[in-house]
Amino acid sequence: MNDDRLYRRLALGCLFLVTYVALDYVSYVKPYRGLGITPWNPPPGLSIAVVFLGGWFYAPFVLIAPALADAVVRGSALGVGLEFGLSIAIGATYVAGGFALQHIATFDPRFRLVRDALTLIGVGTAAALVAAAAYVVILLSAGAIFQNEVVVVAWRAAVGDIIGILVIAPLVLLAVTYRPWPRLEPLVVAQFVALICSLGVVFGYQDATAFQLFYLLFLPLLWIALSYGPPGAAVGLLLIQVGLIIGAEIRFGPDPGLGALQVLMTALTITGLIVGTIVAEREDTAARLRDQQAAINRALRIRSAGEVAATIAHEINQPLTALTTYAGIAAKAMQDGRLDLLARAVDKIRSESARANDVLQGIRELLRQGTLTKRPVDLKAKLQELDDLLSEDLQKKGIRLVIGITPDFPVIRADGIQLQQAIHNLIVNGAEAILAASRAGAIKVHVTLTSYDEAEIEVQDDGPGFPPGFDVNEPAPFTTTKPEGSGLGLAVARSISEAHGGSLVIATSPRGARVLMRLPIEREDDEQDRQRD
């Protein structure tokens, strides 16, 4: 240890002794039989806090502090030898209490949890009881008290020390460790006035018996503790304890019922300390919830980005696969000199390239604006495009595609690309399910207009249907029943349906799966009428 640090710690040790004596002096009111037993004995709280914060270096200061205080405040009334013996015994007890608190790993001197308050209450009570027992034994051995006084002396000494520990120790620990302290609000003036008024009523209401209205003090204490947490509770308790001692001295004189006063003070102190830590615990819980919510939001953003990337890959994969297929057909047709087949293949390549571009444009618009781009859509023409695109390939795989639409189905306003892509996904899903079952089958697409003026697009296959346990109500993205599936087809179809203000219903049976898209009709002629109006 360097000299500067040593001198600083010695200065702090001397400051501790001065503060200890000062606390003993100001709290030396209503002593029992001239002994150092008072309703509120704050020096033990200071001793435990100093040992907890400073360690072994301050143990000698704590051991001699009681003897020094007795010499200054009471003139060593019991004799120097007896006072020194009492000082060592009591000081050693509180040194042990400070180290016990220091070695409890879960104890936080900032009192962020109720557990911290309960820990201090337990350690402080144990230390006070041991100190009271040592005090009584030494006094009884020296003939300073009688046997019939043992219980009274021990009780009053222990309770006075417990109150002092629970008021002063948290105040010192918080002053050193709690950062930042709460900022005082203008309301603190009203809280202080409420505290003073409560003390005034407790001691000023002449018709009340001693401490009959003590419960009124809980109101301002709880108000302060709820507003400022542990620091507010600690300061509020200090002010109330000082006010109680002063008020009791003024109102009741020598001894109005010291035992009753101590019990009430203990209850008030424990209540204030626990309420303060409850507030801190609630604040920490709220902070953790905010941090968790922020982490969840970050995870959702990352997942959303992944879903967007997977959606793009899923939607573009179909046109790219078709392009590869038709490019191969075109190359073979060129080698064979079949210009008619070459022309059809090139036309398909052009069509698939345009579809891939339209899909990308639709996804980009959806992400940029968060809405679909609605234009006049001839759903019959869109279904015919799907039939031209898929029928030939599906027939080669033994799957028959049947598309039907109600005659005179109106031109509607919708995002044609996205709507066509949703139906495309449902058809491909059905085809993959049939192929996974290793059998031929059929997929039927039927579009009708309901009596509720809704478009109903039904896609039904005769594959194996969805397996048991599949959530047909809310198909989650990336959840698939096919070995090669991405798990996005149904989720994308549902999103497109809901973006149009509609819904998607999924049903399953041993005869296959049935998916029903319901979309509210926005007629093109209705839109034109609104524009004319």
N, C-alpha and C positions, 0 to 999 in steps of 0.2 A: 504494500500500500504506500503510495507516494505521500509526501508531507502535506500537500494541498488537500488531498482527499481526507487524510487523517484529521487535519485541523477542521475541515468542514464537518466531519462526522462528530468530532468532539463538541463543536459549536452546537450541532443539532441535539446532542445529548444534553448539554447544558440548557438549551431551549426547552427540551422535554421536562427537565426538572423544574424549571420556572413555571411552565404551563401546568404541570402536575400540582405544584403547591398552590397556584392561583385557582385552579379548579376546586381543590380541596377547601380553600378559603371561602370561595363564593357559595359553595354548596353546604357549608357547615351551618345549617339551620335546623332547628328542632332536633338536636342530637339526643340520643338516648343515654341518660345518666352521665352526660359529659364525655362519653366514649366517642370514638370516631364513627358512629353509626347514625346515618342520616337517611331520610326518605329517598334521596337520590344521591348516589355516590359516583360521580363521573370519572375520577382518576383511573379505576381499573379498565374502563373502555379505552382510554388513552394508552395505557400500558400494553394491552393486547394488540392494538393497532400498530404501535411503534415496533414491537417485536416482530409482528407479521411482515412489516415493510422493511425493517432494517436488519433483522437477524440477530446473531449472537453478540454483535458489537454493543448493542444497547441493553443487554441483559443486566450488567452491573448497575446501570442507571435505574432500571426498573426495580432492582433489589433494594436500593437505598432510598428510593423516592418516598415510600410510606413513612420511614423514620424521619426524613427531612421535613415532610409535611406536618407530622405530629409535633416536631420541635418548633416549627414556625407558627403553626395555627393554634396548637394546644399547649405549647410549652413543655412537651414531654411529660404530661401529667402523670403517666404511669411509671415514670422512671426511664432513664436512658437505656439500661440493659434490656428491660422488658419491651420497650418500644423498638429497639433494634432487632430483637428476636421476632416480634410480630412483623416487622418490615421484611425480614428475610423470608419468613414463611409465606406471607401474603404475596410478596413480589415474585417468589419462585412459582407460586401457583399461576400467576398471570403470565409469567414467562412461558410456562408449559402450555397455557391456553393459546398464546400467540403462535408457538411452534406447532401445536396441534392443528390450528387453522391453516398454517402455512403448508402443512404436509397433506392436507385434504385436496387432492388433485382437482376435484370438480368445483371447488369454491372459487368464485369470481368476485374480487373485491369491488367490482362495479355494480354488483347486485342486479344482474340482468335476468335472473331466474328466481322464482319463488324458492327453489332449492337452496340458493345462496343465503336467503334470509333465514330459512329453517336451520341451515348449518351454523350460522352465527348464533342463533338462539340456543341451539343445542350445546355448542362449545362454551358460550358465555354462561349458560346456566350451570353446566358441570363445573366450570372453573369457580364460579361464585359459591357454589355449595361446598366445594373443597376448601376454599379460602375461609368461608364462615366456620366450617368445622375446625380448621386449624386455629382460627382466631378464638373460638370458644374454649378449646382445649388449653391453649396457652394462658388465657385469662383465668380459667378455672384453676389451673395448676398454680398460678401466682396468687390466687385468692382475691383477684380483682372483681370477680362476680360470684354469686351464690349458685348453688345447684338448681334452685327453683327458677333461676333466670336463664338457664342454658337454652331452652327452646325459644324463648322470646328474643334473646340476643342473637342466636343463630339465624332465626327467621328474618329479623329486621336487617341484619347485616347482609344476608344472601340476597334478599329482594332489592335492597338499595343498590347493591353491586350489579345485579342483573339489569335494573333500569339504567344505571350509568353506562353499562357496556352496550346495551342496545341503542342508546341515544348517541354516545360519543364515538364508539368504534366505527359505525357506518359513516358518520360525518367526516372523520379523519381519512378513512379509506377512500371515500368518494372524492374528497378534496385532492387526493394525490393521484388517483387512477382514472377518474371519470372525465372524459374529454369528448366533445366540448360540453360544458355545463349548459343547461337550458337557458335560453334568453328570457329575461323577465318581460312579461306582457303587462300592459296597463291594468289588466285585471288583478294583478298581484296586490294593488292597493286595496281593492275591495276585499280580497282574501285576508289581508292583514287586519283590516277593520273588522271583518267577521270574526276573526280569532280573538281580537281584543274584546269585542262585544260579548262573545261567548264566555270569556273569563270574567267579564264584568257581571254577567247574569249569574254565573255559578257562585261567585263570592259576594255579589251585591244584593241578591234577592233575600231579604231578611226572613221571609216566612218559610224558606226552605231549610231543612236540616243540613248538617254537614255533608257536602258532596252529593246532595240529592239530585242536583241538576248536572252532574259530571258528564252525563252522556252527550250534552250539547257540544262538548269539545270535539267529539268525533266528526261533527259536520264540517267545520273549517279544515280539520286535518285531512279528511278524505278529499275535500275539494282541492287542496294544495297538492296532495299526493297524486290525484288523478290528472292534474294539470302538468306537473313537472317530474313525475316519476320518482325514482330513489332520491335524487338530490332534494327535491321539494319535500319529500317525506322526512328526510333527515333534518333539514332546517326547521320545518314545521314542528317536529317533535322537540327540538331544542328550545324553541320559543315557548311552547306549551309547558314544558317542564319548568322553565324559569318562571313563567307566569303562575304556575301552580304553587310553587314554593313561596313566591312573594305574596300571592293572594291568601294562602293558608296562614302565613305569618301575620298578615294584617287583620284577617277576619277572625281567626280562631285562637290566636295566642299560643300558649305553650304546647299542648298536645291534643288536638281535636279528635284524635283517632288515627294515630300514625299508621297502624296496620291496614286500615281500610283505604287510606290514601295511597299506600304502596301498591295494594292489589289493583286499584283503579289505574294507577300510573303504568303498571306492568301491562294491563290489558290494552291501554291506549297505545303504548309503545309498540307492542307486537302487532297490533292491527295496522298502525301507520306504516311500519316497515314492510309488512307483507303486501299491503295495497300498492306501495311504491314499486315493489318488484313485479307485481302483477302487471302494472302499466308498462314497465320495461320489457317484460316478457311478451306482452301484446305487440309492442312496437317492433321487437326483433322478429316475431312471427310474421307481422305484416311486411317487414323488409325482406324476409326469406321468400314470402309468397310473391313479392314483386320481382325478386331475382329469378325465381322459378318461372314466373310468367314470361319474363324477358327471354329466358333460355328456351321456353316452349315456342315463343314467337320466332326466335332465330331458327329453331329446328323446323318449324312449319314453313318458314321462308325457304330454307334449304330443300325441304321436301317438295314445296311447290315448284321450285326451280327444276328439281329432278322430274316431277310429274310433267312439267311443260316439255322438257327435253324428251322424255319417254313418249309423250303424246305425239310430238312432231315425228319422232322416229317411227311410231306405230302407224300414223296416218300416211307418211311418205313411203313406207315400206311397200304398200300395195302397188302404187303406180310404178315404183322402181322395179319391182318384180315383173310387172307386166311389160315394162320397157325392155327389160332383159330378154323376156320371152319373145316379144315381137321383133326385137333386133335379130335374134337367132333365126326366126322365121324369114325375115327379110334377106339375111345373108344366104340362107339355103335357097330361097326363091331366085335370088340373083344368079347363083351358081347353076340352077336348073333352067334358067331362062324363062321362068314363069312370071311374066310382067304383071299379070292380073293379081296374083298372090302377093307380089312385091308391093304393088300399089296399095292393097288392103292393109298390109303390115305397116307400111309407112304411115298410112292414115291413122292406124291404131297408135303408132308411136307418137304422132302429133297430138292425138286426143289425150293420151296418158300424160304427156309432158304438160299440156294445158291443165289437166286435172291436178297434177302435182303442184303447179304454180298457184292454182286457185286455192288449194288446201293451205298452202303456206301463207297466202295473202289473208285467208279467213282467220287462221290462228293468230297472225300478227295483229289484225284488226281487233280481235277479241281481247288479246293481251293489252293492246295499247288503249283501247276505249273501255274495256270491260263490258261491252255490249255487242250484240250481233248486228250485222248490216242487213236490214230488211229491204228487199226489193220485190217486184212482181215475180212470182214463180209459177211456172206451169208444172205442177207436180207430175202430171202424166208424162211430160217430156223427160223429166229427170229420171223417172222410173224406166222409161224406154232406154235411156243412156246406160243405166245399170244393167238392163237386160242384154243390150248389145255387148257390154263390157264383160259380163260374167258368164252368160249362158254357155258359150262354146267351151270355155275351160271347165265349167262344172259338169257338162255332159260327158267330157272325156273321163271324168272321175266317177261317173255313174250317179250323178246328182241332177235332178230335174228342178229347174227354177220356173215357178209359175207366178206371174205378176198380174194382178187385176186391180182396176180402179173404177169406182162408180162413174157411170156416164154423166157427162155434163158437170164433172167436178170443177169448181170455180178456180180461177187464178187467184192465188193468195199472196199475201205479203209475208215473206220469210227470208231467212238467209239460205238461199238455195244450195250453196256449196256445203254448208255445215249440215243441213238437213239430209242432203243426198249422202254425205259421208256417214251420218248416223245409221241410215238404212243399210248402206254398204257394209258397215261394221256388223250389223245384226245378221245379214246374209252370210258373211264370211264366218262369223261365229257358228252359225248353224251348220255350214258346210264342214268346218273343222270338227264339230262334234260328231257328225255322221261318219266322217272318214276315220275318226279315232275309234269308232265302234266297228270299223272294218266291214261296212255294209253299204249298199246303195240306198238311196232315199230321195226325198223331195223337200224343197223349201218353197213355201207359199207366202207371197206378199200380197196383202189385200188392203186397199184404201177405201174408206167409206166416209160419209158425212152423217154425223149423228143428229138426233133431234135437238141436242143442246148446242147445235151449230159449232161442233168440234170436228176436227179431222182425226180419224182413227186410222193409224197405220199399224197393221198387224203382221208380224213376221213369225211364222210357225214352221218348225222342222219336225221330222219324224226320227230324230236321233235319240240318244239315251236319256235326254233331259239332264237337269242339274242334279248333282249327287246330294244325299241327305246332309244337312248341316250348312249348305250354301245359303248365304243371306240373300234371299230374293228381294227383300225390301230395300236394302241399302248395299248394293254391290260395291265393295271398297276398291279403289284403284290398286293395281298390282295383285289382285286376288283372282286366280284363274284355276280352272279345272282341267286345262289342256296342257300336255307336256311342253308344247312349244308356244303356248299363249303368253301374251304380255300382261294380261289382266286389265287392259285399258278399254277394250271394245265396249262393254256394257257401261262402264263409268263415263266414257265420253258420250255415249248415246244418251244417258240420263242427263248429263250436263247440258247437252244441246237442247233436249226436250224442255228442261226447266228454264233455260235461257229464253226460250220462246214463250214462256208462261204456261207450259204444259207439264206433263208428267210421263213417267215410264213405269209400266206395270209388268212384272215378270211372273210367269206361272210355269210349273213343270209337272210332268206326269210320265208314266212309263212309255207313252207314245211320243214323247219329245218335249221340246221347250216351246213356249209361246210368249212372245214379247209384244207388248201393246204400247205404242206411243200415242198419247192424246195431246192435240195441239189446238188452242183456241184459234178460230178462223179470223183472219184480218183480210177481208176481201179487197181486191184492187179497186173495184168500182166504188166501194164505200170510202176508200181513201181519196179517190178523185172527187167524190161529192163533198168531202170535208174541205178539200183544197178550194173548190169552187165557192163554198160558203164563206 
